[in-house]
């Protein structure tokens, strides 16, 4: 076990013992890791010990579920997007949220619990809808689309109906992520550093 893993474990939380924190970090890295692989990675005595710490995390409700990591590009959705919806006043945002919730409820009753929305030329899959409070109140819609044009089409078809709502669309198509799913992406980090060096040389 490396000193760096121990250092991360100590910094992450004081709510768990060291071994449970290390198991949690490995599960963040790969939710499908076997108990034997955990044992080898963490230098534990046997796979039963690794399984014991995993079960504690599950019983405490810290690990809620194991999810598949899907490559949406291979399913025909190469564009990851975020839409920020901001009301010109708190009332307009409330009306938008109320209307949007009603449309989600209607969709649930008719089609099921994953929102797959057709646009003029493609489709959009909604991943998260989050209501945020802070310096600005806004609704954030995250998902995947068949193209960046379909994100714009989705916004125009389904969000423009709400008065006094301004939307900002951010697409993440093929973008390199320096930090991805909690871990520093070393390949991307190197590529970004190289690109900065190239820009300085020009």
Biotite code that builds the C-alpha atoms (Angstrom):
import biotite.structure as struc

atoms = struc.array([
    struc.Atom([0.000, 0.000, 0.000], chain_id="A", res_id=1, res_name="UNK", atom_name="CA", element="C"),
    struc.Atom([1.385, 3.393, -0.999], chain_id="A", res_id=2, res_name="UNK", atom_name="CA", element="C"),
    struc.Atom([1.892, 6.360, 1.338], chain_id="A", res_id=3, res_name="UNK", atom_name="CA", element="C"),
    struc.Atom([-0.233, 8.421, -1.048], chain_id="A", res_id=4, res_name="UNK", atom_name="CA", element="C"),
    struc.Atom([-3.254, 6.138, -0.495], chain_id="A", res_id=5, res_name="UNK", atom_name="CA", element="C"),
    struc.Atom([-2.825, 6.413, 3.270], chain_id="A", res_id=6, res_name="UNK", atom_name="CA", element="C"),
    struc.Atom([-2.492, 10.193, 3.008], chain_id="A", res_id=7, res_name="UNK", atom_name="CA", element="C"),
    struc.Atom([-5.734, 10.479, 1.002], chain_id="A", res_id=8, res_name="UNK", atom_name="CA", element="C"),
    struc.Atom([-7.518, 8.183, 3.463], chain_id="A", res_id=9, res_name="UNK", atom_name="CA", element="C"),
    struc.Atom([-6.464, 10.336, 6.445], chain_id="A", res_id=10, res_name="UNK", atom_name="CA", element="C"),
    struc.Atom([-7.536, 13.554, 4.735], chain_id="A", res_id=11, res_name="UNK", atom_name="CA", element="C"),
    struc.Atom([-10.870, 12.303, 3.397], chain_id="A", res_id=12, res_name="UNK", atom_name="CA", element="C"),
    struc.Atom([-12.824, 11.747, 6.608], chain_id="A", res_id=13, res_name="UNK", atom_name="CA", element="C"),
    struc.Atom([-12.591, 11.103, 10.318], chain_id="A", res_id=14, res_name="UNK", atom_name="CA", element="C"),
    struc.Atom([-15.941, 9.306, 10.294], chain_id="A", res_id=15, res_name="UNK", atom_name="CA", element="C"),
    struc.Atom([-14.391, 5.946, 9.320], chain_id="A", res_id=16, res_name="UNK", atom_name="CA", element="C"),
    struc.Atom([-11.419, 3.829, 10.297], chain_id="A", res_id=17, res_name="UNK", atom_name="CA", element="C"),
    struc.Atom([-8.370, 3.862, 8.027], chain_id="A", res_id=18, res_name="UNK", atom_name="CA", element="C"),
    struc.Atom([-9.068, 0.469, 6.398], chain_id="A", res_id=19, res_name="UNK", atom_name="CA", element="C"),
    struc.Atom([-12.720, 1.273, 5.695], chain_id="A", res_id=20, res_name="UNK", atom_name="CA", element="C"),
    struc.Atom([-11.710, 4.616, 4.156], chain_id="A", res_id=21, res_name="UNK", atom_name="CA", element="C"),
    struc.Atom([-9.140, 2.861, 1.945], chain_id="A", res_id=22, res_name="UNK", atom_name="CA", element="C"),
    struc.Atom([-11.781, 0.328, 0.846], chain_id="A", res_id=23, res_name="UNK", atom_name="CA", element="C"),
    struc.Atom([-14.143, 3.209, 0.074], chain_id="A", res_id=24, res_name="UNK", atom_name="CA", element="C"),
    struc.Atom([-11.515, 4.927, -2.107], chain_id="A", res_id=25, res_name="UNK", atom_name="CA", element="C"),
    struc.Atom([-10.882, 1.702, -4.057], chain_id="A", res_id=26, res_name="UNK", atom_name="CA", element="C"),
    struc.Atom([-14.639, 1.259, -4.562], chain_id="A", res_id=27, res_name="UNK", atom_name="CA", element="C"),
    struc.Atom([-14.853, 4.841, -5.852], chain_id="A", res_id=28, res_name="UNK", atom_name="CA", element="C"),
    struc.Atom([-12.135, 3.919, -8.332], chain_id="A", res_id=29, res_name="UNK", atom_name="CA", element="C"),
    struc.Atom([-13.863, 0.689, -9.413], chain_id="A", res_id=30, res_name="UNK", atom_name="CA", element="C"),
    struc.Atom([-17.197, -0.411, -7.966], chain_id="A", res_id=31, res_name="UNK", atom_name="CA", element="C"),
    struc.Atom([-16.786, -3.905, -9.489], chain_id="A", res_id=32, res_name="UNK", atom_name="CA", element="C"),
    struc.Atom([-13.490, -4.657, -7.735], chain_id="A", res_id=33, res_name="UNK", atom_name="CA", element="C"),
    struc.Atom([-13.535, -8.117, -6.105], chain_id="A", res_id=34, res_name="UNK", atom_name="CA", element="C"),
    struc.Atom([-12.692, -8.740, -2.464], chain_id="A", res_id=35, res_name="UNK", atom_name="CA", element="C"),
    struc.Atom([-9.504, -10.518, -3.547], chain_id="A", res_id=36, res_name="UNK", atom_name="CA", element="C"),
    struc.Atom([-8.433, -7.538, -5.687], chain_id="A", res_id=37, res_name="UNK", atom_name="CA", element="C"),
    struc.Atom([-9.191, -5.247, -2.727], chain_id="A", res_id=38, res_name="UNK", atom_name="CA", element="C"),
    struc.Atom([-7.025, -7.421, -0.504], chain_id="A", res_id=39, res_name="UNK", atom_name="CA", element="C"),
    struc.Atom([-4.084, -7.204, -2.940], chain_id="A", res_id=40, res_name="UNK", atom_name="CA", element="C"),
    struc.Atom([-4.470, -3.469, -3.550], chain_id="A", res_id=41, res_name="UNK", atom_name="CA", element="C"),
    struc.Atom([-4.631, -2.616, 0.154], chain_id="A", res_id=42, res_name="UNK", atom_name="CA", element="C"),
    struc.Atom([-2.258, -5.277, 1.457], chain_id="A", res_id=43, res_name="UNK", atom_name="CA", element="C"),
    struc.Atom([-4.924, -6.844, 3.681], chain_id="A", res_id=44, res_name="UNK", atom_name="CA", element="C"),
    struc.Atom([-4.470, -10.316, 5.212], chain_id="A", res_id=45, res_name="UNK", atom_name="CA", element="C"),
    struc.Atom([-7.201, -12.060, 3.215], chain_id="A", res_id=46, res_name="UNK", atom_name="CA", element="C"),
    struc.Atom([-10.230, -11.391, 1.014], chain_id="A", res_id=47, res_name="UNK", atom_name="CA", element="C"),
    struc.Atom([-12.555, -12.042, 3.975], chain_id="A", res_id=48, res_name="UNK", atom_name="CA", element="C"),
    struc.Atom([-11.089, -8.956, 5.659], chain_id="A", res_id=49, res_name="UNK", atom_name="CA", element="C"),
    struc.Atom([-11.746, -6.850, 2.543], chain_id="A", res_id=50, res_name="UNK", atom_name="CA", element="C"),
    struc.Atom([-15.308, -8.190, 2.328], chain_id="A", res_id=51, res_name="UNK", atom_name="CA", element="C"),
    struc.Atom([-15.852, -7.415, 6.020], chain_id="A", res_id=52, res_name="UNK", atom_name="CA", element="C"),
    struc.Atom([-14.942, -3.732, 5.538], chain_id="A", res_id=53, res_name="UNK", atom_name="CA", element="C"),
    struc.Atom([-17.096, -3.509, 2.389], chain_id="A", res_id=54, res_name="UNK", atom_name="CA", element="C"),
    struc.Atom([-20.090, -4.926, 4.298], chain_id="A", res_id=55, res_name="UNK", atom_name="CA", element="C"),
    struc.Atom([-19.621, -2.371, 7.106], chain_id="A", res_id=56, res_name="UNK", atom_name="CA", element="C"),
    struc.Atom([-19.751, 0.462, 4.544], chain_id="A", res_id=57, res_name="UNK", atom_name="CA", element="C"),
    struc.Atom([-22.939, -1.044, 3.071], chain_id="A", res_id=58, res_name="UNK", atom_name="CA", element="C"),
    struc.Atom([-24.583, -1.524, 6.500], chain_id="A", res_id=59, res_name="UNK", atom_name="CA", element="C"),
    struc.Atom([-23.789, 2.064, 7.506], chain_id="A", res_id=60, res_name="UNK", atom_name="CA", element="C"),
    struc.Atom([-25.477, 3.236, 4.303], chain_id="A", res_id=61, res_name="UNK", atom_name="CA", element="C"),
    struc.Atom([-22.285, 4.955, 3.096], chain_id="A", res_id=62, res_name="UNK", atom_name="CA", element="C"),
    struc.Atom([-22.335, 2.787, -0.019], chain_id="A", res_id=63, res_name="UNK", atom_name="CA", element="C"),
    struc.Atom([-25.889, 3.125, -1.265], chain_id="A", res_id=64, res_name="UNK", atom_name="CA", element="C"),
    struc.Atom([-25.570, 1.196, -4.532], chain_id="A", res_id=65, res_name="UNK", atom_name="CA", element="C"),
    struc.Atom([-23.138, 0.073, -7.174], chain_id="A", res_id=66, res_name="UNK", atom_name="CA", element="C"),
    struc.Atom([-23.722, 1.647, -10.566], chain_id="A", res_id=67, res_name="UNK", atom_name="CA", element="C"),
    struc.Atom([-22.608, 0.820, -14.079], chain_id="A", res_id=68, res_name="UNK", atom_name="CA", element="C"),
    struc.Atom([-20.368, 3.405, -15.710], chain_id="A", res_id=69, res_name="UNK", atom_name="CA", element="C"),
    struc.Atom([-21.854, 3.853, -19.160], chain_id="A", res_id=70, res_name="UNK", atom_name="CA", element="C"),
    struc.Atom([-20.042, 5.150, -22.217], chain_id="A", res_id=71, res_name="UNK", atom_name="CA", element="C"),
    struc.Atom([-22.921, 7.176, -23.665], chain_id="A", res_id=72, res_name="UNK", atom_name="CA", element="C"),
    struc.Atom([-20.962, 7.824, -26.877], chain_id="A", res_id=73, res_name="UNK", atom_name="CA", element="C"),
    struc.Atom([-21.287, 4.148, -27.778], chain_id="A", res_id=74, res_name="UNK", atom_name="CA", element="C"),
    struc.Atom([-25.059, 4.399, -27.342], chain_id="A", res_id=75, res_name="UNK", atom_name="CA", element="C"),
    struc.Atom([-25.228, 7.336, -29.751], chain_id="A", res_id=76, res_name="UNK", atom_name="CA", element="C"),
    struc.Atom([-25.174, 10.178, -27.196], chain_id="A", res_id=77, res_name="UNK", atom_name="CA", element="C"),
    struc.Atom([-21.732, 11.810, -27.550], chain_id="A", res_id=78, res_name="UNK", atom_name="CA", element="C"),
    struc.Atom([-22.696, 15.196, -26.079], chain_id="A", res_id=79, res_name="UNK", atom_name="CA", element="C"),
    struc.Atom([-22.803, 15.625, -22.312], chain_id="A", res_id=80, res_name="UNK", atom_name="CA", element="C"),
    struc.Atom([-24.579, 18.833, -21.359], chain_id="A", res_id=81, res_name="UNK", atom_name="CA", element="C"),
    struc.Atom([-25.648, 21.123, -18.550], chain_id="A", res_id=82, res_name="UNK", atom_name="CA", element="C"),
    struc.Atom([-28.490, 23.632, -18.892], chain_id="A", res_id=83, res_name="UNK", atom_name="CA", element="C"),
    struc.Atom([-28.674, 26.407, -16.300], chain_id="A", res_id=84, res_name="UNK", atom_name="CA", element="C"),
    struc.Atom([-32.186, 27.814, -15.945], chain_id="A", res_id=85, res_name="UNK", atom_name="CA", element="C"),
    struc.Atom([-32.381, 31.150, -14.177], chain_id="A", res_id=86, res_name="UNK", atom_name="CA", element="C"),
    struc.Atom([-35.580, 33.086, -13.512], chain_id="A", res_id=87, res_name="UNK", atom_name="CA", element="C"),
    struc.Atom([-35.761, 36.850, -13.795], chain_id="A", res_id=88, res_name="UNK", atom_name="CA", element="C"),
    struc.Atom([-37.434, 36.655, -10.392], chain_id="A", res_id=89, res_name="UNK", atom_name="CA", element="C"),
    struc.Atom([-37.997, 33.944, -7.782], chain_id="A", res_id=90, res_name="UNK", atom_name="CA", element="C"),
    struc.Atom([-41.651, 33.675, -8.836], chain_id="A", res_id=91, res_name="UNK", atom_name="CA", element="C"),
    struc.Atom([-40.801, 32.935, -12.471], chain_id="A", res_id=92, res_name="UNK", atom_name="CA", element="C"),
    struc.Atom([-38.341, 30.216, -11.425], chain_id="A", res_id=93, res_name="UNK", atom_name="CA", element="C"),
    struc.Atom([-40.965, 28.738, -9.098], chain_id="A", res_id=94, res_name="UNK", atom_name="CA", element="C"),
    struc.Atom([-43.499, 28.629, -11.967], chain_id="A", res_id=95, res_name="UNK", atom_name="CA", element="C"),
    struc.Atom([-40.924, 26.985, -14.234], chain_id="A", res_id=96, res_name="UNK", atom_name="CA", element="C"),
    struc.Atom([-40.038, 24.368, -11.605], chain_id="A", res_id=97, res_name="UNK", atom_name="CA", element="C"),
    struc.Atom([-43.712, 23.676, -10.903], chain_id="A", res_id=98, res_name="UNK", atom_name="CA", element="C"),
    struc.Atom([-44.470, 23.247, -14.614], chain_id="A", res_id=99, res_name="UNK", atom_name="CA", element="C"),
    struc.Atom([-41.390, 21.111, -15.177], chain_id="A", res_id=100, res_name="UNK", atom_name="CA", element="C"),
    struc.Atom([-42.276, 18.830, -12.234], chain_id="A", res_id=101, res_name="UNK", atom_name="CA", element="C"),
    struc.Atom([-45.782, 18.431, -13.628], chain_id="A", res_id=102, res_name="UNK", atom_name="CA", element="C"),
    struc.Atom([-44.350, 17.463, -17.030], chain_id="A", res_id=103, res_name="UNK", atom_name="CA", element="C"),
    struc.Atom([-41.984, 14.922, -15.386], chain_id="A", res_id=104, res_name="UNK", atom_name="CA", element="C"),
    struc.Atom([-44.899, 13.445, -13.433], chain_id="A", res_id=105, res_name="UNK", atom_name="CA", element="C"),
    struc.Atom([-46.932, 13.151, -16.624], chain_id="A", res_id=106, res_name="UNK", atom_name="CA", element="C"),
    struc.Atom([-43.987, 11.504, -18.382], chain_id="A", res_id=107, res_name="UNK", atom_name="CA", element="C"),
    struc.Atom([-43.571, 9.025, -15.493], chain_id="A", res_id=108, res_name="UNK", atom_name="CA", element="C"),
    struc.Atom([-47.209, 7.947, -15.740], chain_id="A", res_id=109, res_name="UNK", atom_name="CA", element="C"),
    struc.Atom([-47.102, 7.537, -19.521], chain_id="A", res_id=110, res_name="UNK", atom_name="CA", element="C"),
    struc.Atom([-43.614, 6.306, -20.371], chain_id="A", res_id=111, res_name="UNK", atom_name="CA", element="C"),
    struc.Atom([-41.571, 5.171, -17.338], chain_id="A", res_id=112, res_name="UNK", atom_name="CA", element="C"),
    struc.Atom([-38.901, 6.541, -15.044], chain_id="A", res_id=113, res_name="UNK", atom_name="CA", element="C"),
    struc.Atom([-36.074, 7.400, -17.478], chain_id="A", res_id=114, res_name="UNK", atom_name="CA", element="C"),
    struc.Atom([-36.711, 10.579, -19.485], chain_id="A", res_id=115, res_name="UNK", atom_name="CA", element="C"),
    struc.Atom([-35.777, 10.079, -23.153], chain_id="A", res_id=116, res_name="UNK", atom_name="CA", element="C"),
    struc.Atom([-36.924, 13.133, -25.064], chain_id="A", res_id=117, res_name="UNK", atom_name="CA", element="C"),
    struc.Atom([-37.101, 13.371, -28.878], chain_id="A", res_id=118, res_name="UNK", atom_name="CA", element="C"),
    struc.Atom([-35.929, 16.543, -30.588], chain_id="A", res_id=119, res_name="UNK", atom_name="CA", element="C"),
    struc.Atom([-36.251, 17.534, -34.243], chain_id="A", res_id=120, res_name="UNK", atom_name="CA", element="C"),
    struc.Atom([-33.261, 15.440, -35.335], chain_id="A", res_id=121, res_name="UNK", atom_name="CA", element="C"),
    struc.Atom([-32.251, 13.282, -32.370], chain_id="A", res_id=122, res_name="UNK", atom_name="CA", element="C"),
    struc.Atom([-32.777, 12.586, -28.675], chain_id="A", res_id=123, res_name="UNK", atom_name="CA", element="C"),
    struc.Atom([-31.870, 13.773, -25.206], chain_id="A", res_id=124, res_name="UNK", atom_name="CA", element="C"),
    struc.Atom([-31.561, 11.628, -22.055], chain_id="A", res_id=125, res_name="UNK", atom_name="CA", element="C"),
    struc.Atom([-31.966, 13.532, -18.771], chain_id="A", res_id=126, res_name="UNK", atom_name="CA", element="C"),
    struc.Atom([-29.497, 12.514, -16.068], chain_id="A", res_id=127, res_name="UNK", atom_name="CA", element="C"),
    struc.Atom([-30.200, 14.988, -13.217], chain_id="A", res_id=128, res_name="UNK", atom_name="CA", element="C"),
    struc.Atom([-32.577, 17.838, -12.423], chain_id="A", res_id=129, res_name="UNK", atom_name="CA", element="C"),
    struc.Atom([-31.361, 19.840, -9.428], chain_id="A", res_id=130, res_name="UNK", atom_name="CA", element="C"),
    struc.Atom([-32.860, 22.911, -7.744], chain_id="A", res_id=131, res_name="UNK", atom_name="CA", element="C"),
    struc.Atom([-30.088, 25.133, -6.373], chain_id="A", res_id=132, res_name="UNK", atom_name="CA", element="C"),
    struc.Atom([-30.074, 27.990, -3.889], chain_id="A", res_id=133, res_name="UNK", atom_name="CA", element="C"),
    struc.Atom([-27.219, 30.402, -3.292], chain_id="A", res_id=134, res_name="UNK", atom_name="CA", element="C"),
    struc.Atom([-26.196, 33.743, -4.753], chain_id="A", res_id=135, res_name="UNK", atom_name="CA", element="C"),
    struc.Atom([-28.556, 32.896, -7.601], chain_id="A", res_id=136, res_name="UNK", atom_name="CA", element="C"),
    struc.Atom([-31.478, 30.507, -7.503], chain_id="A", res_id=137, res_name="UNK", atom_name="CA", element="C"),
    struc.Atom([-31.561, 28.242, -10.517], chain_id="A", res_id=138, res_name="UNK", atom_name="CA", element="C"),
    struc.Atom([-32.563, 24.873, -11.856], chain_id="A", res_id=139, res_name="UNK", atom_name="CA", element="C"),
    struc.Atom([-29.795, 22.747, -13.359], chain_id="A", res_id=140, res_name="UNK", atom_name="CA", element="C"),
    struc.Atom([-30.620, 20.069, -15.939], chain_id="A", res_id=141, res_name="UNK", atom_name="CA", element="C"),
    struc.Atom([-27.866, 17.590, -16.847], chain_id="A", res_id=142, res_name="UNK", atom_name="CA", element="C"),
    struc.Atom([-27.903, 14.860, -19.443], chain_id="A", res_id=143, res_name="UNK", atom_name="CA", element="C"),
    struc.Atom([-26.654, 13.381, -22.712], chain_id="A", res_id=144, res_name="UNK", atom_name="CA", element="C"),
    struc.Atom([-27.684, 14.184, -26.275], chain_id="A", res_id=145, res_name="UNK", atom_name="CA", element="C"),
    struc.Atom([-27.187, 12.849, -29.790], chain_id="A", res_id=146, res_name="UNK", atom_name="CA", element="C"),
    struc.Atom([-25.553, 16.187, -30.710], chain_id="A", res_id=147, res_name="UNK", atom_name="CA", element="C"),
    struc.Atom([-25.035, 19.709, -29.414], chain_id="A", res_id=148, res_name="UNK", atom_name="CA", element="C"),
    struc.Atom([-27.822, 20.843, -31.798], chain_id="A", res_id=149, res_name="UNK", atom_name="CA", element="C"),
    struc.Atom([-30.223, 18.527, -29.972], chain_id="A", res_id=150, res_name="UNK", atom_name="CA", element="C"),
    struc.Atom([-29.373, 20.179, -26.644], chain_id="A", res_id=151, res_name="UNK", atom_name="CA", element="C"),
    struc.Atom([-30.299, 23.571, -28.125], chain_id="A", res_id=152, res_name="UNK", atom_name="CA", element="C"),
    struc.Atom([-33.444, 22.046, -29.678], chain_id="A", res_id=153, res_name="UNK", atom_name="CA", element="C"),
    struc.Atom([-34.427, 20.522, -26.319], chain_id="A", res_id=154, res_name="UNK", atom_name="CA", element="C"),
    struc.Atom([-34.009, 23.881, -24.600], chain_id="A", res_id=155, res_name="UNK", atom_name="CA", element="C"),
    struc.Atom([-36.075, 25.644, -27.253], chain_id="A", res_id=156, res_name="UNK", atom_name="CA", element="C"),
    struc.Atom([-38.809, 23.002, -27.411], chain_id="A", res_id=157, res_name="UNK", atom_name="CA", element="C"),
    struc.Atom([-39.247, 22.206, -23.723], chain_id="A", res_id=158, res_name="UNK", atom_name="CA", element="C"),
    struc.Atom([-37.894, 25.133, -21.688], chain_id="A", res_id=159, res_name="UNK", atom_name="CA", element="C"),
    struc.Atom([-38.696, 28.235, -23.733], chain_id="A", res_id=160, res_name="UNK", atom_name="CA", element="C"),
    struc.Atom([-42.383, 27.717, -22.905], chain_id="A", res_id=161, res_name="UNK", atom_name="CA", element="C"),
    struc.Atom([-41.714, 29.105, -19.426], chain_id="A", res_id=162, res_name="UNK", atom_name="CA", element="C"),
    struc.Atom([-41.832, 32.946, -19.379], chain_id="A", res_id=163, res_name="UNK", atom_name="CA", element="C"),
    struc.Atom([-39.015, 34.992, -17.867], chain_id="A", res_id=164, res_name="UNK", atom_name="CA", element="C"),
    struc.Atom([-36.585, 32.056, -17.801], chain_id="A", res_id=165, res_name="UNK", atom_name="CA", element="C"),
    struc.Atom([-33.091, 32.492, -19.197], chain_id="A", res_id=166, res_name="UNK", atom_name="CA", element="C"),
    struc.Atom([-31.131, 29.377, -20.100], chain_id="A", res_id=167, res_name="UNK", atom_name="CA", element="C"),
    struc.Atom([-27.386, 28.908, -20.442], chain_id="A", res_id=168, res_name="UNK", atom_name="CA", element="C"),
    struc.Atom([-26.299, 25.782, -22.315], chain_id="A", res_id=169, res_name="UNK", atom_name="CA", element="C"),
    struc.Atom([-22.927, 24.174, -21.636], chain_id="A", res_id=170, res_name="UNK", atom_name="CA", element="C"),
    struc.Atom([-21.824, 21.166, -23.687], chain_id="A", res_id=171, res_name="UNK", atom_name="CA", element="C"),
    struc.Atom([-18.950, 18.888, -22.734], chain_id="A", res_id=172, res_name="UNK", atom_name="CA", element="C"),
    struc.Atom([-18.587, 16.990, -26.012], chain_id="A", res_id=173, res_name="UNK", atom_name="CA", element="C"),
    struc.Atom([-15.271, 15.146, -26.020], chain_id="A", res_id=174, res_name="UNK", atom_name="CA", element="C"),
    struc.Atom([-13.762, 17.500, -23.456], chain_id="A", res_id=175, res_name="UNK", atom_name="CA", element="C"),
    struc.Atom([-10.764, 16.360, -21.440], chain_id="A", res_id=176, res_name="UNK", atom_name="CA", element="C"),
    struc.Atom([-11.561, 16.279, -17.706], chain_id="A", res_id=177, res_name="UNK", atom_name="CA", element="C"),
    struc.Atom([-8.597, 17.024, -15.425], chain_id="A", res_id=178, res_name="UNK", atom_name="CA", element="C"),
    struc.Atom([-10.591, 15.553, -12.520], chain_id="A", res_id=179, res_name="UNK", atom_name="CA", element="C"),
    struc.Atom([-13.124, 12.854, -13.396], chain_id="A", res_id=180, res_name="UNK", atom_name="CA", element="C"),
    struc.Atom([-15.338, 10.940, -10.964], chain_id="A", res_id=181, res_name="UNK", atom_name="CA", element="C"),
    struc.Atom([-13.271, 12.233, -7.993], chain_id="A", res_id=182, res_name="UNK", atom_name="CA", element="C"),
    struc.Atom([-9.860, 11.092, -9.320], chain_id="A", res_id=183, res_name="UNK", atom_name="CA", element="C"),
    struc.Atom([-7.192, 13.160, -11.071], chain_id="A", res_id=184, res_name="UNK", atom_name="CA", element="C"),
    struc.Atom([-7.123, 12.034, -14.710], chain_id="A", res_id=185, res_name="UNK", atom_name="CA", element="C"),
    struc.Atom([-3.350, 11.686, -15.265], chain_id="A", res_id=186, res_name="UNK", atom_name="CA", element="C"),
    struc.Atom([-3.544, 11.309, -19.078], chain_id="A", res_id=187, res_name="UNK", atom_name="CA", element="C"),
    struc.Atom([-5.737, 14.389, -19.427], chain_id="A", res_id=188, res_name="UNK", atom_name="CA", element="C"),
    struc.Atom([-3.563, 16.347, -16.999], chain_id="A", res_id=189, res_name="UNK", atom_name="CA", element="C"),
    struc.Atom([-0.474, 15.578, -19.096], chain_id="A", res_id=190, res_name="UNK", atom_name="CA", element="C"),
    struc.Atom([-2.274, 16.545, -22.323], chain_id="A", res_id=191, res_name="UNK", atom_name="CA", element="C"),
    struc.Atom([-3.410, 19.856, -20.804], chain_id="A", res_id=192, res_name="UNK", atom_name="CA", element="C"),
    struc.Atom([0.076, 20.649, -19.478], chain_id="A", res_id=193, res_name="UNK", atom_name="CA", element="C"),
    struc.Atom([1.557, 19.882, -22.909], chain_id="A", res_id=194, res_name="UNK", atom_name="CA", element="C"),
    struc.Atom([-1.015, 22.125, -24.592], chain_id="A", res_id=195, res_name="UNK", atom_name="CA", element="C"),
    struc.Atom([-0.144, 25.009, -22.233], chain_id="A", res_id=196, res_name="UNK", atom_name="CA", element="C"),
    struc.Atom([3.563, 24.551, -23.018], chain_id="A", res_id=197, res_name="UNK", atom_name="CA", element="C"),
    struc.Atom([2.763, 24.632, -26.754], chain_id="A", res_id=198, res_name="UNK", atom_name="CA", element="C"),
    struc.Atom([0.733, 27.828, -26.335], chain_id="A", res_id=199, res_name="UNK", atom_name="CA", element="C"),
    struc.Atom([3.637, 29.529, -24.490], chain_id="A", res_id=200, res_name="UNK", atom_name="CA", element="C"),
    struc.Atom([6.095, 28.530, -27.222], chain_id="A", res_id=201, res_name="UNK", atom_name="CA", element="C"),
    struc.Atom([3.899, 30.106, -29.922], chain_id="A", res_id=202, res_name="UNK", atom_name="CA", element="C"),
])
